Amino acid sequence: MVVGTSTPASGEDRRPEGAAAADGGRSAQPGSRTPGAVYHQQAGGAPDQEQGDGRGDDPAGGRTMTRTTARAGVRRPSEGWQGWDEYAPFYDWENARTIGRTDVPFWRDLAVRLGGPVLELGCGTGRVALPVGRAGVRVIGVDRSEGMLKRARQRVRRARLSGRISTVRGDIRALPFVTPGPFSLVMAPYGILQSLVRESDLVATLGSVASVLKPGGTFAIDLVPDLPAWREYHRRIRLHGRRGPRGSHLTLIESVRQDRRLKLTIFDQEYIERRGTRWRRHRFSLVFRTLSVPEMVDRLEGAGFRLSSVLGDYAGRPWDPRADVWVVVATLGAARPAAGGSGSRD
């Protein structure tokens, strides 16, 4: 899901199915936000795949292909963890073209300052966990998606960081740790809490985090800003490019739907993967529930946390509702800081 602006950049390709993507859709600018790392609990309706062998009509590549399966569309996901196994093969490719590593120094420096062990919620493919481990901090990543974790484990082995980084398959609503309070820091990067689609899910997760933090430990949350304000759109070509020097060519076609009553934003994702004259289409959906910063602060305080700061960028600028970054930092059972912590609840 390409997150940066709710309206397309000037000149962005809006051609419908049947357009040639190779010279059409404009790639997102590096640093734009995508809820891609948002809790790598799969978040979509039933996945869909189609394949072609060179004799029919390829909507993204301008070639003639034959479809072997067809579906009218995807349902709205009922759970925030659905869809992420299907997203896993494309996650790193997409994020290299969107958020990249813009948030990584913030998480790495926070972990180094507070010391380990550190727990990362929704660790995905290890985008944040690996730099934290390389900095010398012990980190454990938890994720529900086995597809994401498989890639994370491969990256950890290749980096020879198995002594510092561990991954666990589990549900953040009931963290799978027996010993209470071992962690100095719990990180929730990149909108992971927004894949908790019911209030009861968020309440359970905050209670579970409180149970594994040391007294006075830190819980830091990064929210993708104001998804409910996005305009709905249908089948826009958002990204295209090659996966690696000799890899397949990928095109991302995206639709956005809003459920205003439930505060849900649904991203319908369609990846078209092409290699030579052969192609495959992958469809899935991801769903997110967004609270405002004041609402999230209220939930944290209700779970026994005290606000430390609310940041509007990764360099520490104070938050305001127009900020491109919403980072909330809280401590467990500690007093609210004196003036100077940018925790305004406007």
Secondary structure by P-SEA (a helix, b strand, c coil): cccccccccccccccccccccccccccccccbbbcccccccccccbbbbbbbccccccccccbbbbbcccccccccccccccccccccccaaaaaaacccccaaaaaaaaaaaacccbbbccccccccaaaaaaabbbbbbbbccaaaaaaaaaaaaaacccccbbbbbcccccccccccccccbbbbccccccccccaaaaaaaaaaaaaaccccbbbbbbbccccccbbbbcccccccccccccbbbbbbbbbbbbccccbbbbbbbbbbbbccccbbbbbbbbbbbbbcaaaaaaaaaaacccccccccccccccccccccbbbbbbbccccccccccccccc
